[in-house]
Amino acid sequence: MISVSVIVTTRNEAANIERCLAALSDFSEIIVVDSNSDDDTQKLAADSGAKIIPYQWDGKYPKKRQWCLDNLELKHDWVFFVDADEIITEELVKELKTCPLKCAGYFVKGRYVIEEKALRFGLKNNKLCLIDRRKVMFPVIDDLDIPGMGEIEGHYQPVLRPEFEHEKIGALKQTLLHYAYDENWNERHGRYATWEAAMNRKQAWPQDPLAWRQILKRIFRAIPGRGLIAFVHCYILKYGFLDGHTGLNFARSRYRYYRMIDKNKQC
């Protein structure tokens, strides 16, 4: 068994939770932290053998993931945050079984799944989601008055705690699968775009744990025409065209998302 505590944060994830948990059988602890789901999320998770922890946000920091790090009695200090719409692949499991976990945390890339096709090319999401909770934390930022994210930390990475700021951050080679494209994509990303546009206006973004990523993010947030740049990056520079029509649709979705942010910027 892999000596890592997997935490899956949920709210109304009945459509995804069984598929997600089925891929976690090699981990020694699986916890689902659920925010008052009114569907079968909790029942399905319990039937799958996960431990269920109820969560009620008080509207303040810490938000949900940091609350988990602060309050849950975990078997392990190493924590893997997995979203309900993500699937840990067999290849990633094999890598984790041999990984010495010498860094403070590890980035894990996700391959998007669209129309039941796992994309081989194009953009991959990249999250610092495998962390040593003694050394890594989610920062407090100025977004409590911004709609769009609510109880969960937004689209930024956790950071090294001050006393561990010289620790290294690593990256795993193998990927997980991310089923982000469903009938709720437009509504969900509309909320994300509202939040991200306000974060840009307030300059509320925390520092990325890797300096080179921080520099690229600052440049990208400052330049005009980000939708077109995101499309070119995904479809051409990352060879998304090799995924055929699905790759084109994915690159278009990247364009649409940054256009949403631009529209919110003008509000």
TITOR-513363 format. One record per residue (C-alpha): residue in three letters; y, x, z. Coordinates in nm, 4 decimals. Layout:
residues N
+------+----------+----------+----------+
! rest !       py !       px !       pz !
+------+----------+----------+----------+
!  ALA !        Y !        X !        Z !
...
+------+----------+----------+----------+
This chain:
residues 267
+------+----------+----------+----------+
! rest !       py !       px !       pz !
+------+----------+----------+----------+
!  MET !   0.0000 !   0.0000 !   0.0000 !
!  ILE !   0.3562 !   0.1111 !  -0.0718 !
!  SER !   0.5457 !   0.1689 !   0.2546 !
!  VAL !   0.8576 !  -0.0144 !   0.1427 !
!  SER !   0.9924 !  -0.3494 !   0.2648 !
!  VAL !   1.0714 !  -0.5747 !  -0.0305 !
!  ILE !   1.3463 !  -0.8302 !   0.0288 !
!  VAL !   1.3910 !  -1.1166 !  -0.2165 !
!  THR !   1.7107 !  -1.3162 !  -0.1613 !
!  THR !   1.6837 !  -1.6730 !  -0.2888 !
!  ARG !   1.8478 !  -2.0096 !  -0.3262 !
!  ASN !   1.6703 !  -2.2716 !  -0.5384 !
!  GLU !   1.4447 !  -2.0243 !  -0.7175 !
!  ALA !   1.1328 !  -2.2418 !  -0.7491 !
!  ALA !   1.1167 !  -2.1675 !  -1.1218 !
!  ASN !   1.0959 !  -1.7906 !  -1.0630 !
!  ILE !   0.9658 !  -1.7125 !  -0.7159 !
!  GLU !   0.5901 !  -1.7258 !  -0.7770 !
!  ARG !   0.6106 !  -1.4934 !  -1.0774 !
!  CYS !   0.8276 !  -1.2522 !  -0.8814 !
!  LEU !   0.6081 !  -1.2421 !  -0.5704 !
!  ALA !   0.2845 !  -1.2101 !  -0.7669 !
!  ALA !   0.3974 !  -0.8663 !  -0.8837 !
!  LEU !   0.4597 !  -0.7401 !  -0.5286 !
!  SER !   0.1047 !  -0.7302 !  -0.3947 !
!  ASP !   0.1093 !  -0.3493 !  -0.3626 !
!  PHE !   0.3950 !  -0.3516 !  -0.1097 !
!  SER !   0.3142 !  -0.3642 !   0.2598 !
!  GLU !   0.5944 !  -0.6085 !   0.3489 !
!  ILE !   0.7493 !  -0.8914 !   0.1470 !
!  ILE !   1.0314 !  -1.1019 !   0.2923 !
!  VAL !   1.2087 !  -1.3922 !   0.1255 !
!  VAL !   1.5542 !  -1.4592 !   0.2718 !
!  ASP !   1.6396 !  -1.8118 !   0.1634 !
!  SER !   1.9739 !  -1.9926 !   0.1713 !
!  ASN !   1.8797 !  -2.3555 !   0.2383 !
!  SER !   1.6980 !  -2.4184 !  -0.0900 !
!  ASP !   1.6487 !  -2.7871 !  -0.1631 !
!  ASP !   1.3677 !  -2.7265 !  -0.4103 !
!  ASP !   1.0177 !  -2.5815 !  -0.3455 !
!  THR !   1.1298 !  -2.2185 !  -0.3124 !
!  GLN !   1.0289 !  -2.1815 !   0.0519 !
!  LYS !   0.6940 !  -2.3580 !   0.0114 !
!  LEU !   0.5991 !  -2.1575 !  -0.2955 !
!  ALA !   0.7035 !  -1.8337 !  -0.1291 !
!  ALA !   0.5023 !  -1.9125 !   0.1830 !
!  ASP !   0.1996 !  -2.0070 !  -0.0276 !
!  SER !   0.2325 !  -1.6671 !  -0.1968 !
!  GLY !   0.2080 !  -1.4920 !   0.1396 !
!  ALA !   0.5714 !  -1.3916 !   0.1878 !
!  LYS !   0.7515 !  -1.4106 !   0.5191 !
!  ILE !   1.0375 !  -1.6640 !   0.5045 !
!  ILE !   1.3686 !  -1.5988 !   0.6804 !
!  PRO !   1.6392 !  -1.8710 !   0.6692 !
!  TYR !   1.9943 !  -1.7604 !   0.6022 !
!  GLN !   2.3269 !  -1.9378 !   0.6468 !
!  TRP !   2.6409 !  -1.7546 !   0.5384 !
!  ASP !   2.9401 !  -1.7800 !   0.7726 !
!  GLY !   3.1946 !  -1.7071 !   0.4995 !
!  LYS !   3.2618 !  -1.3544 !   0.6221 !
!  TYR !   3.1223 !  -1.0053 !   0.5881 !
!  PRO !   2.8523 !  -0.8902 !   0.6066 !
!  LYS !   2.7276 !  -1.0812 !   0.3081 !
!  LYS !   2.3629 !  -1.1557 !   0.2470 !
!  ARG !   2.2095 !  -0.8208 !   0.1574 !
!  GLN !   2.3916 !  -0.6244 !   0.4259 !
!  TRP !   2.3055 !  -0.9001 !   0.6737 !
!  CYS !   1.9413 !  -0.8355 !   0.5899 !
!  LEU !   1.9813 !  -0.4631 !   0.6553 !
!  ASP !   2.1581 !  -0.5297 !   0.9843 !
!  ASN !   1.9450 !  -0.8089 !   1.1257 !
!  LEU !   1.5908 !  -0.8138 !   0.9911 !
!  GLU !   1.3131 !  -0.6480 !   1.1860 !
!  LEU !   1.1501 !  -0.4524 !   0.9061 !
!  LYS !   0.8347 !  -0.2449 !   0.9025 !
!  HIS !   1.0059 !   0.0264 !   0.7009 !
!  ASP !   1.3472 !   0.1867 !   0.6670 !
!  TRP !   1.3014 !   0.1934 !   0.2911 !
!  VAL !   1.4095 !  -0.1381 !   0.1382 !
!  PHE !   1.3688 !  -0.2639 !  -0.2178 !
!  PHE !   1.6003 !  -0.5543 !  -0.3032 !
!  VAL !   1.4338 !  -0.7568 !  -0.5787 !
!  ASP !   1.5919 !  -1.0660 !  -0.7323 !
!  ALA !   1.3748 !  -1.3721 !  -0.7885 !
!  ASP !   1.4238 !  -1.3443 !  -1.1656 !
!  GLU !   1.2936 !  -0.9864 !  -1.1671 !
!  ILE !   0.9358 !  -0.8656 !  -1.2117 !
!  ILE !   0.8119 !  -0.5299 !  -1.0847 !
!  THR !   0.5980 !  -0.3796 !  -1.3605 !
!  GLU !   0.2653 !  -0.2036 !  -1.3073 !
!  GLU !   0.4222 !   0.1184 !  -1.4352 !
!  LEU !   0.6970 !   0.0975 !  -1.1740 !
!  VAL !   0.4393 !   0.0321 !  -0.9005 !
!  LYS !   0.2457 !   0.3420 !  -1.0059 !
!  GLU !   0.5627 !   0.5530 !  -0.9966 !
!  LEU !   0.6528 !   0.4274 !  -0.6498 !
!  LYS !   0.3071 !   0.5139 !  -0.5182 !
!  THR !   0.3692 !   0.8799 !  -0.5981 !
!  CYS !   0.7462 !   0.8988 !  -0.5387 !
!  PRO !   0.8281 !   1.1149 !  -0.2330 !
!  LEU !   1.1478 !   0.9151 !  -0.1589 !
!  LYS !   1.3515 !   1.2240 !  -0.0756 !
!  CYS !   1.6880 !   1.0832 !  -0.1797 !
!  ALA !   1.9007 !   0.8309 !   0.0097 !
!  GLY !   1.8376 !   0.5728 !  -0.2601 !
!  TYR !   1.7212 !   0.5258 !  -0.6171 !
!  PHE !   1.8621 !   0.3450 !  -0.9176 !
!  VAL !   1.6130 !   0.1185 !  -1.0926 !
!  LYS !   1.6670 !   0.0005 !  -1.4490 !
!  GLY !   1.5799 !  -0.3482 !  -1.5674 !
!  ARG !   1.4722 !  -0.4483 !  -1.9162 !
!  TYR !   1.6077 !  -0.7889 !  -2.0111 !
!  VAL !   1.3627 !  -1.0571 !  -2.1200 !
!  ILE !   1.4928 !  -1.3050 !  -2.3766 !
!  GLU !   1.2832 !  -1.5776 !  -2.5359 !
!  GLU !   0.9798 !  -1.4284 !  -2.3563 !
!  LYS !   1.0409 !  -1.0956 !  -2.5284 !
!  ALA !   1.1034 !  -0.7847 !  -2.3176 !
!  LEU !   1.3678 !  -0.5883 !  -2.5024 !
!  ARG !   1.2849 !  -0.2263 !  -2.5756 !
!  PHE !   1.6393 !  -0.1226 !  -2.6644 !
!  GLY !   1.9959 !  -0.2251 !  -2.5932 !
!  LEU !   2.1631 !  -0.2246 !  -2.2546 !
!  LYS !   1.9490 !  -0.2092 !  -1.9410 !
!  ASN !   2.0910 !  -0.3174 !  -1.6096 !
!  ASN !   2.0902 !  -0.0361 !  -1.3559 !
!  LYS !   2.1005 !  -0.1063 !  -0.9834 !
!  LEU !   2.0839 !   0.1016 !  -0.6687 !
!  CYS !   1.8321 !  -0.1376 !  -0.5154 !
!  LEU !   1.5740 !   0.0950 !  -0.3584 !
!  ILE !   1.7492 !   0.2361 !  -0.0531 !
!  ASP !   1.7034 !   0.3974 !   0.2852 !
!  ARG !   1.8836 !   0.1479 !   0.5061 !
!  ARG !   1.9699 !   0.4217 !   0.7563 !
!  LYS !   2.1790 !   0.5996 !   0.4911 !
!  VAL !   2.3043 !   0.3310 !   0.2509 !
!  MET !   2.5156 !   0.0199 !   0.3079 !
!  PHE !   2.6990 !  -0.2498 !   0.1142 !
!  PRO !   3.0770 !  -0.2035 !   0.1512 !
!  VAL !   3.3228 !  -0.4621 !   0.2745 !
!  ILE !   3.5653 !  -0.5458 !  -0.0059 !
!  ASP !   3.8606 !  -0.7792 !  -0.0532 !
!  ASP !   3.6929 !  -1.0675 !  -0.2374 !
!  LEU !   3.6479 !  -1.3437 !   0.0196 !
!  ASP !   3.9255 !  -1.5465 !  -0.1444 !
!  ILE !   3.7729 !  -1.5043 !  -0.4925 !
!  PRO !   3.5377 !  -1.7768 !  -0.6196 !
!  GLY !   3.2265 !  -1.6891 !  -0.8134 !
!  MET !   2.9969 !  -1.4853 !  -0.5887 !
!  GLY !   2.9985 !  -1.6548 !  -0.2493 !
!  GLU !   2.7358 !  -1.5326 !  -0.0051 !
!  ILE !   2.5917 !  -1.2503 !  -0.2126 !
!  GLU !   2.7423 !  -0.9094 !  -0.2789 !
!  GLY !   2.8943 !  -0.8860 !  -0.6253 !
!  HIS !   2.8378 !  -0.6612 !  -0.9237 !
!  TYR !   2.8924 !  -0.3306 !  -0.7505 !
!  GLN !   2.6573 !  -0.0766 !  -0.5972 !
!  PRO !   2.5929 !  -0.0072 !  -0.2300 !
!  VAL !   2.7402 !   0.3175 !  -0.0996 !
!  LEU !   2.6341 !   0.6065 !   0.1181 !
!  ARG !   2.7223 !   0.5692 !   0.4839 !
!  PRO !   2.9974 !   0.8173 !   0.5845 !
!  GLU !   2.7620 !   1.0361 !   0.7858 !
!  PHE !   2.5303 !   1.0687 !   0.4836 !
!  GLU !   2.7895 !   1.1103 !   0.2082 !
!  HIS !   2.6372 !   1.4376 !   0.0913 !
!  GLU !   2.2910 !   1.2894 !   0.0380 !
!  LYS !   2.1589 !   1.2626 !  -0.3166 !
!  ILE !   2.1026 !   0.9444 !  -0.5159 !
!  GLY !   1.8039 !   0.9494 !  -0.7506 !
!  ALA !   1.6749 !   0.7346 !  -1.0346 !
!  LEU !   1.3274 !   0.6053 !  -1.1120 !
!  LYS !   1.1929 !   0.6444 !  -1.4647 !
!  GLN !   1.0027 !   0.3172 !  -1.4934 !
!  THR !   1.1695 !  -0.0212 !  -1.5270 !
!  LEU !   1.1395 !  -0.3747 !  -1.3997 !
!  LEU !   1.1706 !  -0.6899 !  -1.6111 !
!  HIS !   1.4771 !  -0.9109 !  -1.5754 !
!  TYR !   1.4504 !  -1.2774 !  -1.6763 !
!  ALA !   1.8240 !  -1.3410 !  -1.6630 !
!  TYR !   1.8538 !  -1.5532 !  -1.9765 !
!  ASP !   1.7875 !  -1.9186 !  -1.8989 !
!  GLU !   1.9633 !  -2.2519 !  -1.9465 !
!  ASN !   2.2066 !  -2.1640 !  -1.6648 !
!  TRP !   2.3316 !  -1.8412 !  -1.8224 !
!  ASN !   2.6709 !  -1.9751 !  -1.9332 !
!  GLU !   2.7484 !  -2.1452 !  -1.6020 !
!  ARG !   2.6358 !  -1.8477 !  -1.3954 !
!  HIS !   2.8182 !  -1.5873 !  -1.6021 !
!  GLY !   3.1272 !  -1.8049 !  -1.6108 !
!  ARG !   3.1382 !  -1.7723 !  -1.2316 !
!  TYR !   3.0723 !  -1.3999 !  -1.2512 !
!  ALA !   3.3545 !  -1.3576 !  -1.5041 !
!  THR !   3.5992 !  -1.5430 !  -1.2794 !
!  TRP !   3.5077 !  -1.3134 !  -0.9922 !
!  GLU !   3.5200 !  -0.9946 !  -1.1997 !
!  ALA !   3.8597 !  -1.0772 !  -1.3518 !
!  ALA !   4.0026 !  -1.1316 !  -1.0028 !
!  MET !   3.8449 !  -0.8076 !  -0.8818 !
!  ASN !   4.0213 !  -0.6282 !  -1.1661 !
!  ARG !   4.3571 !  -0.7876 !  -1.0796 !
!  LYS !   4.3242 !  -0.6950 !  -0.7128 !
!  GLN !   4.1758 !  -0.3522 !  -0.7857 !
!  ALA !   3.9235 !  -0.4344 !  -0.5190 !
!  TRP !   3.6260 !  -0.2461 !  -0.6624 !
!  PRO !   3.4503 !  -0.0070 !  -0.4244 !
!  GLN !   3.3739 !   0.3488 !  -0.5231 !
!  ASP !   3.0512 !   0.3921 !  -0.7173 !
!  PRO !   2.8052 !   0.6232 !  -0.5386 !
!  LEU !   2.7927 !   0.8516 !  -0.8449 !
!  ALA !   3.1185 !   1.0172 !  -0.9546 !
!  TRP !   3.0451 !   1.0128 !  -1.3282 !
!  ARG !   2.9677 !   0.6398 !  -1.3176 !
!  GLN !   3.2927 !   0.5766 !  -1.1317 !
!  ILE !   3.4920 !   0.7575 !  -1.4019 !
!  LEU !   3.3267 !   0.5600 !  -1.6829 !
!  LYS !   3.3822 !   0.2304 !  -1.5026 !
!  ARG !   3.7515 !   0.2999 !  -1.4501 !
!  ILE !   3.7952 !   0.3849 !  -1.8165 !
!  PHE !   3.6040 !   0.0804 !  -1.9352 !
!  ARG !   3.7958 !  -0.1602 !  -1.7095 !
!  ALA !   4.1271 !  -0.0254 !  -1.8369 !
!  ILE !   4.0751 !  -0.0380 !  -2.2126 !
!  PRO !   4.1401 !  -0.3446 !  -2.4330 !
!  GLY !   3.8771 !  -0.5061 !  -2.6522 !
!  ARG !   3.5928 !  -0.4613 !  -2.4053 !
!  GLY !   3.3878 !  -0.7405 !  -2.5622 !
!  LEU !   3.3655 !  -0.5595 !  -2.8953 !
!  ILE !   3.2987 !  -0.2278 !  -2.7242 !
!  ALA !   3.0191 !  -0.3836 !  -2.5187 !
!  PHE !   2.8662 !  -0.5286 !  -2.8363 !
!  VAL !   2.8778 !  -0.1972 !  -3.0237 !
!  HIS !   2.7393 !  -0.0102 !  -2.7245 !
!  CYS !   2.4495 !  -0.2526 !  -2.6820 !
!  TYR !   2.3637 !  -0.3222 !  -3.0460 !
!  ILE !   2.4357 !   0.0114 !  -3.2160 !
!  LEU !   2.4665 !   0.2982 !  -2.9665 !
!  LYS !   2.1700 !   0.1718 !  -2.7607 !
!  TYR !   1.9723 !   0.0773 !  -3.0760 !
!  GLY !   1.9629 !  -0.2929 !  -2.9922 !
!  PHE !   1.9260 !  -0.3690 !  -3.3623 !
!  LEU !   1.5679 !  -0.2400 !  -3.3374 !
!  ASP !   1.4846 !  -0.5485 !  -3.1285 !
!  GLY !   1.5643 !  -0.7660 !  -3.4294 !
!  HIS !   1.7272 !  -1.1066 !  -3.3929 !
!  THR !   1.6684 !  -1.1084 !  -3.0175 !
!  GLY !   1.8534 !  -0.7799 !  -2.9864 !
!  LEU !   2.1443 !  -0.9266 !  -3.1800 !
!  ASN !   2.1580 !  -1.2306 !  -2.9537 !
!  PHE !   2.1573 !  -1.0077 !  -2.6494 !
!  ALA !   2.4453 !  -0.7972 !  -2.7815 !
!  ARG !   2.6362 !  -1.1163 !  -2.8595 !
!  SER !   2.5905 !  -1.2284 !  -2.5006 !
!  ARG !   2.7490 !  -0.9035 !  -2.3815 !
!  TYR !   3.0440 !  -0.9762 !  -2.6094 !
!  ARG !   3.0744 !  -1.3329 !  -2.4776 !
!  TYR !   3.0696 !  -1.2205 !  -2.1164 !
!  TYR !   3.3626 !  -0.9817 !  -2.1535 !
!  ARG !   3.5508 !  -1.2436 !  -2.3518 !
!  MET !   3.5030 !  -1.4732 !  -2.0502 !
!  ILE !   3.6570 !  -1.2059 !  -1.8295 !
!  ASP !   3.9513 !  -1.1660 !  -2.0674 !
!  LYS !   4.0160 !  -1.5409 !  -2.0618 !
!  ASN !   4.0143 !  -1.5411 !  -1.6822 !
!  LYS !   4.2479 !  -1.2423 !  -1.6862 !
!  GLN !   4.5070 !  -1.4559 !  -1.8610 !
!  CYS !   4.4860 !  -1.7325 !  -1.6001 !
+------+----------+----------+----------+
